[in-house]
Amino acid sequence: MLPALAKKAASSGLSGAEFCIGIPGTVGGALQSNAGTTVNSDMSTIVEQITVLKNGEFRNYDHKDIIWGYRETSLKRSGNIVIEASFNLVNKSSDVINSDMRALLASRKATQPTAEPNAGSIFKNPEGDYAGRLIEAAGCKKLGTKNASVNQLHANFITHNGNASSDEIVYLITEIQQKVRASFGIELTPEIEWWGPEVQPRCFNN
Ligand SMILES: Cc1cc2nc3c(=O)[nH]c(=O)nc-3n(C[C@H](O)[C@H](O)[C@H](O)COP(=O)(O)OP(=O)(O)OC[C@H]3O[C@@H](n4cnc5c(N)ncnc54)[C@H](O)[C@@H]3O)c2cc1C
């Protein structure tokens, strides 16, 4: 898991993976989506080499062999399963790294709903703007269903009470997209993925 990677690097006096401390995902999942926080803090900034398994064969990719984008890579939806990775980290005092990570976690706690169930950011930030700002400005903070709602602390999160159905989440995503489109002419693209036997709902097609 990413927080374990961040802690292992910190205890070894290696800096670069601090941003991983608050992201609840596996290293493989994060590499295929180029998970991260700010522009210079994503997986593409630290990874050196990746070993993948595809069609029963192992392949090694250097950083330059992969196309990296905002929450996108050429590994995504390509059938490549990330098996192993090496990272390029720099020496730094463990105390400083741990202090920086505590600050990152405190900042996340102050700005995101860390105590209620959620799937992380629902939408990618459109170029030059923030999905959360647009959602709030479009008046979506009042949107909710029986078991789920647009989060009051950060509008790019949908939080729920543990009983929400996928229909409720799809309804909210669709409503948000419509309201932001009507207010600003901007199409919000989901950062989360649809997984299920049913046909992918239209709101995930952006
Ligand atoms: C509360 C919360 C906060 C979050 N904050 C952030 C954040 O700040 N920044 C950010 O970028 N993301 C954030 N996320 C999203 C997070 O990065 C992803 O949920 C996570 O990286 C997905 O990894 P996973 O291992 O959980 O994969 P899964 O959810 O199991 O799968 C997600 C996708 O990754 C693929 N995948 C998983 N493992 C591998 C592998 N080994 N090789 C190839 N493909 C694989 C799956 O096929 C699937 O398509 C947050 C999520 C939550 C719930």
The ligand as a MOL file (V3000), in Angstrom:
LIG
                    3D

  0  0  0     0  0            999 V3000
M  V30 BEGIN CTAB
M  V30 COUNTS 53 58 0 0 0
M  V30 BEGIN ATOM
M  V30 1 C -10.2340 8.3290 0.5490 0
M  V30 2 C -9.4620 8.2780 -0.7480 0
M  V30 3 C -8.5270 9.2680 -1.0220 0
M  V30 4 C -7.8160 9.2380 -2.2300 0
M  V30 5 N -6.9010 10.2200 -2.4770 0
M  V30 6 C -6.2220 10.1910 -3.6400 0
M  V30 7 C -5.2460 11.1900 -3.9390 0
M  V30 8 O -4.9720 12.1000 -3.1560 0
M  V30 9 N -4.6000 11.1120 -5.1370 0
M  V30 10 C -4.8550 10.1080 -6.0370 0
M  V30 11 O -4.2310 10.0800 -7.0960 0
M  V30 12 N -5.7640 9.1600 -5.7770 0
M  V30 13 C -6.4450 9.1850 -4.6100 0
M  V30 14 N -7.3590 8.2080 -4.3520 0
M  V30 15 C -7.5830 7.1730 -5.3590 0
M  V30 16 C -6.5430 6.1060 -5.1850 0
M  V30 17 O -5.3450 6.5090 -5.8090 0
M  V30 18 C -7.0040 4.8890 -5.8940 0
M  V30 19 O -8.1700 4.4690 -5.2330 0
M  V30 20 C -5.9700 3.8280 -5.8120 0
M  V30 21 O -4.7240 4.2570 -6.3610 0
M  V30 22 C -6.4280 2.6760 -6.6120 0
M  V30 23 O -5.5370 1.6510 -6.2960 0
M  V30 24 P -6.0620 0.3000 -5.7230 0
M  V30 25 O -4.8560 -0.4670 -5.4860 0
M  V30 26 O -6.9860 0.5050 -4.5940 0
M  V30 27 O -6.7830 -0.2440 -6.9970 0
M  V30 28 P -8.2570 -0.7240 -7.2310 0
M  V30 29 O -9.2430 0.2490 -6.6860 0
M  V30 30 O -8.3540 -2.1420 -6.8430 0
M  V30 31 O -8.2560 -0.6260 -8.8120 0
M  V30 32 C -8.2130 0.6200 -9.4620 0
M  V30 33 C -7.6870 0.3840 -10.8630 0
M  V30 34 O -6.3120 0.0340 -10.7720 0
M  V30 35 C -6.0940 -1.1730 -11.4850 0
M  V30 36 N -5.0260 -1.8840 -10.7820 0
M  V30 37 C -4.9880 -2.2210 -9.4640 0
M  V30 38 N -3.8400 -2.8660 -9.1840 0
M  V30 39 C -3.1380 -2.9250 -10.3450 0
M  V30 40 C -1.8740 -3.4700 -10.7180 0
M  V30 41 N -1.0710 -4.0870 -9.8440 0
M  V30 42 N -1.4770 -3.3520 -12.0120 0
M  V30 43 C -2.2600 -2.7370 -12.9200 0
M  V30 44 N -3.4630 -2.2060 -12.6400 0
M  V30 45 C -3.8930 -2.2990 -11.3660 0
M  V30 46 C -7.4190 -1.9100 -11.4440 0
M  V30 47 O -7.5180 -2.8210 -12.5140 0
M  V30 48 C -8.3930 -0.7570 -11.5890 0
M  V30 49 O -8.5520 -0.4030 -12.9400 0
M  V30 50 C -8.0590 8.2020 -3.1550 0
M  V30 51 C -8.9920 7.1960 -2.8700 0
M  V30 52 C -9.6810 7.2270 -1.6800 0
M  V30 53 C -10.6670 6.1280 -1.3990 0
M  V30 END ATOM
M  V30 BEGIN BOND
M  V30 1 1 1 2
M  V30 2 1 2 3
M  V30 3 2 2 52
M  V30 4 2 3 4
M  V30 5 1 4 5
M  V30 6 1 4 50
M  V30 7 2 5 6
M  V30 8 1 6 7
M  V30 9 1 6 13
M  V30 10 2 7 8
M  V30 11 1 7 9
M  V30 12 1 9 10
M  V30 13 2 10 11
M  V30 14 1 10 12
M  V30 15 2 12 13
M  V30 16 1 13 14
M  V30 17 1 14 15
M  V30 18 1 14 50
M  V30 19 1 15 16
M  V30 20 1 16 17
M  V30 21 1 16 18
M  V30 22 1 18 19
M  V30 23 1 18 20
M  V30 24 1 20 21
M  V30 25 1 20 22
M  V30 26 1 22 23
M  V30 27 1 23 24
M  V30 28 2 24 25
M  V30 29 1 24 26
M  V30 30 1 24 27
M  V30 31 1 27 28
M  V30 32 2 28 29
M  V30 33 1 28 30
M  V30 34 1 28 31
M  V30 35 1 31 32
M  V30 36 1 32 33
M  V30 37 1 33 34
M  V30 38 1 33 48
M  V30 39 1 34 35
M  V30 40 1 35 36
M  V30 41 1 35 46
M  V30 42 1 36 37
M  V30 43 1 36 45
M  V30 44 2 37 38
M  V30 45 1 38 39
M  V30 46 1 39 40
M  V30 47 2 39 45
M  V30 48 1 40 41
M  V30 49 2 40 42
M  V30 50 1 42 43
M  V30 51 2 43 44
M  V30 52 1 44 45
M  V30 53 1 46 47
M  V30 54 1 46 48
M  V30 55 1 48 49
M  V30 56 2 50 51
M  V30 57 1 51 52
M  V30 58 1 52 53
M  V30 END BOND
M  V30 END CTAB
M  END
